[in-house]
Amino acid sequence: MGKLSSTLWLILLMLPQQLLANSQFNMREGVTDISNNVYQLHMTIFIICCVIGVIVFAVMFWALIHHRKSKGAVPAQFHESTKVEILWTAIPFVILIAMAVPATKTLIAMEDASKADITIKVTGSQWKWHYEYMGEDVDFYSILSTPSDQIANQAEKTDTYLLEVDKPLVLPINKKIRFLMTSDDVIHSWWVPDFAVKKDANPGFINETWTRINEEGIYRGQCAELCGKDHGFMPVVVEAKSEADFDVWLANAKQAKQQAAAADAALLDQTLPKEELMVLGEQVYMASCAACHQPTGMGLPGVFPALKGSPIVLGDIKDHIDIVVHGSPGTAMQAFVKQLSIKQLAAVITYKRNAWGNNTGEVVQPSDIQAWIDETAEAKP
């Protein structure tokens, strides 16, 4: 078994690095200078460990074969050999230094987020990411877009199963991008293997990291910190564009936000029919609420309250608007005021008050949502 192990190590050492890089079992080289440095560091240390293993096992088996008792070998008697002690201290010390120098350089480079061209605030929430382009007035939530029938094993899963979102984070190549990481609730971790970036997002704290992407493309990652029931449904998708294409995208994103604000303003003087609000409300509910409260509105007993027959849903309409708009502190109920438009908020509240047999007959208009937002904003100190 020992000979076989040594032979396997030797074969592994003889494989070209490119073959190892393309293996699904090895670390990725990635598309940034840092990720490449991390890969080279990983391979360097891996090869050093392999060489040590081969030498140690070779000496051990050579000694077992050539100095075994059946050949009449007599063990040497020596104690407190200064030369041997110096040797087995010096060699590991030199090996550790050989590992420590490149590792330290890489770690220092990974922590240097200074002189960034773009700063993006990344906020983790259960279970989505919020991206804010600092100084650009562009922000959005990125939510899992894998169809529910795939999750329920009712349809064939795609290659990007649970690794696709409605709005990817768009970044330019050849620019230093600084990330500010935080969280709205629990600890999350933003991880993109191709960037060699993995940084915790802690509530109440700001962590910092950075990247510079060398190649255009779509890169996928996940939340790498167990953050609750839907931890596995919190992917990261980054679309890297050329600098020119990114500038066009950013301009379009700003224009889209302005148009959305204008559309919301136009809704304030409109009265939308209940039927339209119910259709939109069901869509919003399935995308934003069903993961916790379930498609049937029955919730998860002891974890998430039922909405069917709920005192809040059937009670004062202002209390219902407030908890959807501003959330409930200390619970998993998020504030949706920045996640949904006033039309979507009005629609989902109308849907909840009339679905699953609640049948209050009440209709919430976008103007009601905006009025409550303005009223509660004025009430804050």
C-alpha positions in Angstrom: 0.0 0.0 0.0 2.9 2.3 0.8 4.6 1.7 -2.5 1.3 2.4 -4.3 0.9 5.6 -2.4 4.4 6.8 -3.3 3.8 5.9 -7.0 0.6 7.9 -7.1 2.3 10.9 -5.6 5.0 10.7 -8.2 2.5 10.5 -11.0 0.6 13.5 -9.6 3.8 15.6 -9.5 4.5 14.8 -13.2 1.1 16.1 -14.4 1.3 19.5 -16.0 -0.2 22.4 -14.0 -2.6 23.2 -16.8 -4.2 19.8 -16.5 -4.6 20.3 -12.8 -6.1 23.8 -13.3 -8.8 22.4 -15.6 -9.7 19.7 -13.1 -13.0 20.1 -11.3 -11.3 18.9 -8.2 -8.7 21.7 -8.1 -8.9 25.4 -7.2 -9.7 27.7 -10.1 -7.2 30.1 -11.6 -9.9 32.7 -11.8 -10.0 36.0 -13.8 -8.1 38.4 -11.5 -4.5 38.9 -10.7 -5.2 38.0 -7.1 -7.1 34.8 -8.0 -4.1 33.8 -10.1 -1.7 34.6 -7.3 -3.8 32.5 -4.9 -3.8 29.6 -7.4 -0.1 29.7 -7.9 0.4 29.9 -4.1 -1.9 26.9 -3.7 0.0 24.9 -6.3 3.4 25.9 -4.9 2.5 24.7 -1.4 0.8 21.6 -2.8 3.9 20.6 -4.7 6.1 21.3 -1.7 3.9 19.0 0.4 3.9 16.4 -2.3 7.7 16.5 -2.5 8.0 16.2 1.3 5.6 13.3 1.2 7.5 11.5 -1.5 10.9 12.0 0.2 9.6 10.9 3.6 7.9 7.8 2.3 10.8 6.9 0.0 13.3 7.1 2.9 10.9 5.2 5.2 10.3 2.4 2.7 14.0 2.2 1.7 14.9 1.9 5.4 12.2 -0.8 6.0 13.4 -2.8 3.0 17.2 -2.5 3.4 17.5 -2.4 7.2 14.9 -5.0 8.2 15.6 -7.5 11.0 15.5 -10.5 8.6 18.6 -9.2 6.9 20.4 -9.0 10.3 20.3 -5.2 10.5 21.3 -3.7 13.9 19.9 -0.3 14.8 22.4 2.4 15.3 22.6 3.8 18.8 22.9 7.6 19.0 21.3 10.2 21.2 21.3 14.0 21.4 23.0 14.5 18.0 23.5 18.2 17.6 23.9 17.9 13.8 20.7 16.0 13.4 18.8 18.4 15.6 20.1 21.4 13.7 19.3 19.7 10.4 15.7 18.8 11.2 15.1 22.2 12.6 16.7 24.2 9.8 15.1 22.3 6.9 11.4 22.9 8.1 12.3 26.5 8.9 13.6 27.1 5.4 10.5 25.4 3.9 8.1 27.5 6.0 9.9 30.7 5.0 9.6 29.7 1.3 5.8 29.3 1.9 5.4 32.4 4.1 7.0 35.0 1.8 4.6 34.6 -1.2 1.7 33.9 1.1 2.3 37.2 3.0 2.6 39.2 -0.2 -0.7 37.8 -1.5 -2.5 38.4 1.8 -1.2 42.0 1.9 -2.4 42.6 -1.7 -5.8 41.1 -1.0 -6.4 43.6 1.9 -5.3 46.7 -0.1 -8.5 48.3 -1.3 -7.1 51.8 -1.7 -7.2 53.9 -4.8 -10.3 52.2 -6.1 -12.1 53.4 -9.3 -15.5 52.3 -8.2 -17.0 51.6 -4.7 -20.0 49.3 -4.3 -21.8 48.6 -1.1 -23.0 45.0 -0.8 -25.7 44.3 1.8 -26.8 40.8 2.6 -30.4 40.1 3.6 -32.4 36.9 4.2 -32.1 35.8 1.4 -31.0 38.3 -1.3 -28.2 40.8 -2.0 -28.5 44.5 -2.3 -26.0 46.4 -4.5 -25.5 50.1 -4.3 -23.1 51.9 -6.6 -21.8 54.7 -4.3 -22.0 58.2 -5.8 -24.0 57.0 -8.8 -27.6 56.9 -7.5 -28.0 53.3 -8.7 -29.0 50.4 -6.5 -31.1 47.3 -6.7 -31.8 43.9 -5.1 -30.5 40.7 -6.7 -32.8 37.8 -6.1 -32.7 34.1 -7.1 -34.6 33.5 -10.4 -34.5 29.7 -10.6 -38.1 28.7 -11.4 -40.0 27.2 -8.5 -40.9 24.1 -10.5 -37.2 23.2 -10.8 -36.8 23.6 -7.0 -39.8 21.4 -6.5 -38.4 18.7 -8.9 -41.2 19.2 -11.3 -39.0 20.3 -14.2 -35.5 19.5 -15.4 -32.8 21.4 -13.7 -30.5 23.6 -15.8 -26.7 23.9 -15.5 -27.1 27.1 -13.5 -29.7 25.7 -11.1 -29.8 27.9 -7.9 -27.0 30.0 -9.5 -29.1 32.5 -11.4 -30.6 35.9 -10.4 -33.0 38.4 -11.8 -30.5 41.2 -11.7 -26.8 40.4 -11.7 -24.1 42.8 -10.3 -22.6 44.5 -13.4 -18.9 45.5 -13.2 -16.3 46.8 -15.6 -13.1 45.0 -16.4 -9.7 46.6 -15.9 -11.0 48.8 -13.0 -10.2 48.4 -9.3 -13.6 47.8 -7.6 -13.9 48.3 -3.9 -16.6 46.4 -2.0 -18.1 47.5 1.3 -19.8 44.5 2.9 -22.5 44.6 5.6 -25.8 42.9 6.5 -29.3 43.8 7.4 -29.9 40.8 9.7 -27.5 37.9 10.2 -24.0 37.1 9.0 -23.7 36.4 5.3 -20.6 35.9 3.2 -20.2 37.2 -0.4 -18.1 34.6 -2.3 -17.1 34.6 -6.0 -14.4 31.9 -6.6 -13.2 33.3 -9.9 -12.3 36.6 -8.1 -10.8 34.9 -5.1 -13.1 37.1 -3.1 -14.9 35.8 0.0 -15.8 38.3 2.7 -18.3 38.2 5.6 -21.1 40.6 5.7 -21.8 41.3 9.4 -24.8 43.3 10.7 -23.6 46.6 12.2 -20.1 46.4 10.7 -18.5 47.3 7.4 -15.9 44.9 5.9 -13.8 45.8 2.9 -12.4 43.9 0.0 -11.7 44.5 -3.7 -11.2 43.0 -7.1 -10.0 43.9 -10.6 -11.5 41.7 -13.3 -9.3 40.9 -16.4 -11.9 39.2 -18.6 -15.5 39.8 -19.7 -18.0 37.2 -18.8 -20.5 36.0 -16.2 -19.2 34.7 -12.9 -21.2 32.9 -10.3 -20.9 32.4 -6.5 -23.0 32.0 -3.4 -23.5 33.0 0.1 -20.8 31.0 2.0 -22.1 31.5 5.5 -25.0 29.5 6.9 -27.6 32.3 7.2 -30.9 30.5 7.7 -33.6 28.4 6.0 -32.9 29.6 2.5 -29.1 29.9 2.7 -28.8 27.7 -0.4 -31.0 30.0 -2.4 -28.8 33.1 -2.2 -26.6 33.1 -5.2 -24.2 35.8 -6.4 -24.0 36.5 -10.2 -21.6 39.1 -11.6 -21.6 40.2 -15.2 -18.2 41.7 -16.2 -18.5 44.1 -19.2 -16.0 46.2 -21.1 -15.5 49.7 -19.8 -17.5 51.2 -22.7 -20.4 48.7 -22.3 -20.4 49.3 -18.5 -20.7 53.1 -19.0 -23.7 52.4 -21.3 -25.3 50.1 -18.8 -24.8 52.6 -15.9 -26.4 55.4 -17.9 -29.3 53.1 -18.7 -29.7 52.1 -15.1 -29.8 55.7 -14.0 -32.4 56.5 -16.7 -34.5 53.5 -15.7 -34.5 54.6 -12.0 -35.6 58.1 -13.0 -38.4 56.6 -15.2 -39.5 54.3 -12.3 -39.7 57.4 -10.0 -41.8 59.2 -12.7 -44.1 56.2 -13.1 -44.6 56.1 -9.3 -45.4 59.8 -9.3 -48.0 59.3 -12.1 -49.7 56.5 -10.1 -50.5 58.9 -7.2 -53.5 60.3 -9.1 -54.7 57.0 -10.4 -57.2 54.4 -8.9 -56.2 51.0 -10.1 -58.8 48.2 -10.4 -58.8 45.4 -7.8 -58.4 42.8 -10.5 -55.1 44.3 -11.8 -53.8 44.6 -8.3 -54.6 41.0 -7.5 -52.8 39.7 -10.5 -49.7 41.8 -9.8 -50.0 41.1 -6.1 -49.8 37.3 -6.6 -46.7 37.7 -8.7 -45.0 39.8 -6.1 -46.1 37.5 -3.3 -44.7 34.4 -5.0 -41.4 36.2 -5.7 -40.9 38.0 -2.4 -43.1 36.4 0.3 -43.9 32.8 -0.5 -40.5 31.5 0.7 -41.4 32.3 4.3 -45.2 32.5 4.4 -45.7 29.7 1.8 -47.7 29.9 -1.4 -50.8 28.9 0.5 -50.4 31.7 3.1 -50.2 29.1 5.9 -46.7 30.0 6.9 -44.4 27.6 8.8 -45.8 27.0 12.4 -43.4 28.3 15.0 -41.1 30.0 12.4 -43.1 32.2 10.1 -46.7 33.2 10.9 -49.6 32.3 8.6 -51.2 35.1 6.6 -54.5 33.3 6.1 -56.8 34.6 8.9 -53.9 36.7 10.3 -55.0 39.4 12.8 -52.6 41.9 11.0 -53.9 41.0 7.5 -57.5 41.2 8.6 -57.0 44.1 11.0 -56.3 47.8 10.6 -55.1 48.4 7.1 -52.5 51.0 8.2 -50.9 48.4 10.5 -50.7 46.0 7.6 -49.1 48.6 5.3 -46.6 49.6 8.0 -45.3 46.1 8.6 -44.8 45.4 4.9 -43.3 48.8 4.2 -41.0 49.1 7.3 -40.7 45.5 8.4 -40.7 44.2 12.0 -37.5 44.8 14.0 -36.1 41.7 15.7 -37.8 39.3 13.3 -37.2 38.0 9.8 -39.8 40.3 8.4 -37.9 42.8 6.2 -38.7 46.3 5.2 -39.8 46.2 1.6 -40.0 50.0 1.0 -36.7 49.9 -0.9 -37.3 46.5 -2.5 -40.6 47.1 -4.2 -42.3 50.0 -6.0 -45.4 51.6 -4.5 -47.5 49.8 -7.1 -46.0 46.4 -6.1 -46.5 47.2 -2.4 -50.1 48.2 -2.9 -50.7 45.1 -5.1 -49.2 42.6 -2.6 -51.0 44.0 0.3 -54.3 44.0 -1.6 -53.6 40.4 -2.6 -52.9 39.3 1.0 -56.1 40.9 2.2 -58.2 39.1 -0.4 -56.5 35.8 -1.0 -56.9 32.4 0.8 -60.4 33.2 1.9 -59.5 36.4 3.7 -61.8 38.3 1.4 -61.8 41.7 3.1 -62.8 43.4 -0.1 -60.3 46.2 0.7 -58.1 47.6 -2.1 -54.9 49.4 -1.3 -53.8 52.1 -3.9 -50.3 53.3 -4.6 -51.3 56.7 -3.2 -52.1 55.0 0.2 -48.6 53.5 0.3 -46.9 56.8 -0.6 -49.0 58.7 2.0 -47.9 56.3 4.7 -44.3 56.5 3.7 -44.4 60.3 3.9 -46.3 60.2 7.2 -44.0 57.9 8.9 -40.9 59.7 7.5 -42.1 62.9 9.1 -42.7 61.2 12.4 -39.1 60.0 12.6 -36.8 62.3 14.7 
